[in-house]
Amino acid sequence: MLRPDSADAPAIVEAREVAAELADAPDVARAQAPVALLFDYEADWTWQIQPHGRGLSYFDLVFETYRGLRKLGLSVDILRPGGDLSGYRLIVAPGAMYLPETVKTALAESGAVVLLGPRSGARTENMAIPVPLPPAMPGLDALVSRVESLRPDMPVALKTTGAVTLYREFVEGSAEVIEESVDGAPVLIAQGPLAYVSGWLDAAALARVLNWACDKAGLETCEMPEGVRRRETGAECFWFNYSESAAEVAGQTLPPISVTRV
């Protein structure tokens, strides 16, 4: 933040401006988000050991899901499996390869809409394929009968919009089919509040599935312009514009590279 001659560099001016803004800003209220996203380090290790396809990464799967939720203007809490799930309206757990029975029960009894898959419950604690076959969720009549890795240049389109890419599963059972691929394979199934995604979705398909889950959970969404995110605290709403251009959203204009408290 200083030049070699100890004079102020531009960075120190910016740092002082931020420090002054923080000093004058009121305290931020704490509030639980309506959406919980589960992240499991053990699942990350399991994916590294057995990715099931070149370049497949648990972290990337979770991050793409997180980004999809935030693009819808949602506030998201990131929890570990086994954490307190009370009060959440939507719980999303992509790629959680090992789901102990206690966690499955907690998810099923949480009272929230629960969106699982792909590969949720695909391995035991000893890296074996469990029997009954995954996901073996109480209250969801579905099992993964086989899986398939896809070349990056060979996505499988959905009958609506978007596609499954890189990896997909073939699911059997009596759960309702919400989305399916052009070749007739279920991609999103649901039974009661439980739902399962049987593949790695591209951005368009993921947006459709997340919008469906939010509608089912009674959550209001707001499509964010490029570079814009928001976080609600209960007492106020923070709008972040990371882009270099002003953005119009929810009836207000956000200056470029700015934080707006409402």
C-alpha positions in Angstrom: 0.0 0.0 0.0 3.1 2.2 0.0 5.5 3.1 -2.7 9.2 2.1 -2.2 9.8 5.7 -1.0 7.0 5.2 1.7 4.7 7.6 0.0 1.0 6.6 -0.3 0.2 4.3 -3.2 -3.3 4.2 -4.7 -4.2 1.1 -2.8 -3.9 2.8 0.6 -6.3 5.5 -0.5 -8.9 2.8 -1.3 -8.2 1.0 2.0 -8.8 4.2 4.0 -12.1 4.8 2.1 -13.3 1.3 2.9 -12.2 1.7 6.6 -14.1 5.0 6.9 -17.2 3.5 5.3 -17.1 0.5 7.7 -16.5 2.8 10.7 -19.6 4.8 9.9 -21.8 1.8 8.9 -24.3 0.4 11.4 -23.9 -3.1 12.7 -25.2 -5.9 10.5 -28.1 -8.0 11.9 -27.6 -11.7 11.8 -30.4 -13.9 10.3 -30.7 -17.4 9.0 -31.1 -17.7 5.3 -34.1 -19.6 3.8 -31.8 -21.9 1.8 -29.2 -24.4 3.2 -26.5 -25.8 0.9 -24.6 -28.8 2.3 -20.9 -29.1 1.8 -19.0 -32.2 3.0 -15.2 -32.5 3.1 -15.4 -36.2 3.2 -17.5 -36.1 0.0 -14.8 -34.0 -1.6 -12.1 -36.5 -0.7 -14.4 -39.3 -2.1 -14.8 -37.6 -5.4 -11.1 -37.1 -5.6 -10.5 -40.8 -5.1 -13.2 -41.8 -7.6 -14.3 -38.9 -9.8 -16.1 -41.2 -12.2 -15.1 -39.0 -15.1 -12.2 -36.8 -16.2 -12.4 -33.4 -14.6 -15.4 -34.1 -12.4 -15.1 -32.3 -9.1 -17.4 -32.2 -6.0 -16.3 -28.7 -5.3 -17.2 -27.6 -8.8 -20.6 -29.3 -8.5 -21.4 -27.6 -5.2 -20.0 -24.2 -6.4 -22.1 -24.3 -9.6 -25.1 -25.0 -7.5 -24.3 -22.2 -5.1 -23.8 -19.8 -8.0 -27.2 -20.9 -9.5 -28.9 -20.2 -6.2 -27.3 -16.8 -5.8 -28.2 -15.9 -9.4 -31.8 -16.3 -8.3 -31.2 -13.6 -5.6 -31.3 -16.1 -2.8 -29.5 -15.9 0.5 -27.7 -19.2 1.2 -26.2 -20.7 4.4 -23.5 -23.4 3.8 -23.8 -26.2 6.4 -22.0 -29.5 7.0 -24.0 -32.7 7.0 -25.3 -33.3 10.5 -25.8 -29.6 11.2 -29.0 -28.1 12.5 -31.5 -28.0 9.6 -34.4 -26.5 11.5 -36.0 -23.4 9.9 -34.8 -23.9 6.4 -37.3 -24.0 3.5 -35.0 -25.5 0.9 -32.0 -27.8 1.5 -29.7 -28.6 -1.4 -27.2 -31.4 -1.1 -25.5 -32.1 -4.5 -22.9 -34.9 -4.7 -23.0 -35.9 -1.0 -21.6 -39.4 -1.7 -21.7 -40.7 1.8 -24.9 -40.0 3.7 -25.2 -41.7 7.1 -28.7 -42.9 8.0 -28.9 -40.2 10.7 -28.3 -37.5 8.1 -30.9 -39.1 5.7 -33.4 -39.2 8.5 -32.7 -35.5 9.4 -33.2 -34.5 5.8 -36.4 -36.4 5.4 -37.8 -35.0 8.6 -36.6 -31.4 8.2 -39.9 -30.1 6.9 -38.0 -28.4 4.0 -37.9 -29.2 0.3 -34.8 -31.3 -0.1 -32.9 -31.5 -3.4 -30.3 -34.3 -3.6 -28.1 -35.8 -6.3 -26.3 -36.6 -8.3 -24.2 -39.3 -6.5 -25.9 -38.6 -3.2 -25.5 -41.7 -1.0 -23.5 -43.5 -3.7 -20.9 -45.0 -1.3 -20.7 -46.4 2.2 -18.1 -45.2 4.7 -15.9 -48.0 3.3 -16.3 -46.8 -0.4 -18.6 -49.8 -1.2 -21.7 -49.4 -3.3 -24.5 -49.6 -0.7 -27.4 -52.1 -0.8 -30.2 -51.1 -1.2 -28.9 -49.1 -4.1 -28.6 -45.3 -3.7 -29.9 -42.8 -2.9 -32.0 -45.0 -0.5 -33.7 -42.0 1.0 -36.7 -42.7 3.3 -39.8 -41.3 1.6 -38.3 -41.3 -1.9 -39.0 -44.4 -4.0 -36.0 -44.3 -6.3 -32.8 -46.1 -7.0 -29.9 -45.6 -9.3 -29.6 -48.7 -11.5 -26.6 -47.6 -13.5 -24.4 -44.6 -14.3 -22.7 -43.2 -17.4 -19.8 -40.8 -17.9 -20.3 -38.4 -20.8 -17.7 -36.9 -23.1 -17.7 -33.0 -22.7 -18.8 -32.7 -26.4 -21.7 -35.2 -25.9 -24.3 -33.6 -23.6 -27.8 -35.2 -23.4 -30.5 -32.6 -23.9 -33.6 -32.2 -21.7 -37.0 -32.2 -23.4 -37.4 -28.7 -22.1 -34.2 -26.6 -22.1 -30.6 -27.3 -21.1 -28.8 -30.6 -20.9 -27.1 -33.2 -18.7 -23.4 -33.1 -19.2 -20.3 -35.1 -18.1 -22.2 -37.6 -15.9 -25.6 -39.0 -15.6 -27.5 -41.7 -13.7 -30.4 -43.9 -14.7 -33.1 -43.9 -12.0 -35.9 -46.4 -11.4 -38.9 -46.1 -9.0 -42.4 -44.7 -8.6 -41.3 -41.1 -7.8 -42.9 -38.5 -10.1 -40.7 -37.5 -13.1 -40.5 -33.7 -13.3 -37.8 -33.4 -16.0 -36.5 -36.0 -18.4 -34.0 -36.2 -21.2 -34.8 -36.4 -24.9 -34.1 -40.2 -24.7 -36.7 -40.6 -22.0 -34.5 -40.9 -18.9 -35.7 -39.2 -15.7 -33.5 -36.2 -14.8 -35.5 -34.8 -11.9 -37.8 -36.9 -9.8 -39.8 -36.0 -6.7 -41.9 -37.5 -4.0 -43.4 -35.3 -1.4 -40.8 -32.8 -0.3 -37.9 -34.9 -1.5 -36.3 -34.6 -5.0 -33.4 -36.1 -6.8 -31.3 -34.8 -9.7 -29.8 -37.7 -11.7 -27.0 -35.9 -13.5 -24.6 -33.0 -13.8 -26.7 -30.2 -15.2 -25.5 -27.4 -17.4 -26.4 -23.8 -16.4 -29.8 -23.7 -18.3 -31.0 -27.0 -16.9 -29.8 -26.1 -13.4 -31.6 -22.9 -13.5 -34.9 -24.7 -14.4 -34.4 -27.2 -11.6 -33.6 -24.6 -8.9 -36.5 -22.5 -10.0 -38.8 -25.6 -9.7 -37.4 -26.3 -6.2 -37.9 -22.7 -5.1 -41.5 -22.7 -6.3 -42.1 -25.9 -4.4 -40.6 -24.4 -1.3 -42.6 -21.2 -1.7 -39.5 -19.0 -2.1 -39.6 -15.8 -4.1 -36.7 -15.5 -6.6 -35.3 -12.5 -8.5 -33.1 -13.1 -11.5 -29.8 -11.2 -10.9 -28.1 -9.2 -13.7 -24.6 -10.2 -14.5 -22.3 -9.4 -11.6 -25.0 -8.6 -9.1 -25.8 -10.5 -5.9 -27.9 -9.8 -2.8 -28.1 -11.0 0.8 -31.0 -10.5 3.1 -30.4 -10.3 6.8 -34.0 -10.0 8.0 -33.5 -6.3 9.0 -32.1 -5.1 5.7 -30.9 -6.2 2.3 -27.4 -5.9 0.9 -27.0 -5.5 -2.9 -23.5 -6.1 -4.4 -22.7 -5.0 -7.9 -19.3 -6.5 -8.8 -19.5 -5.3 -12.4 -18.0 -2.1 -13.9 -21.4 -1.0 -15.1 -24.5 0.3 -13.3 -27.2 -2.4 -12.9 -31.0 -2.1 -12.8 -32.7 -4.6 -10.6 -35.8 -4.7 -8.4 -36.7 -1.1 -9.2 -33.4 0.4 -8.2 -30.1 1.4 -9.9 -26.9 -0.1 -8.4 -23.8 2.0 -9.1 -20.8 0.1 -10.6 -18.6 -1.8 -8.1 -20.8 -0.9 -5.2 -22.5 -2.2 -2.0 -26.0 -0.8 -1.4 -27.9 -1.3 1.9 -31.6 -1.1 1.8 
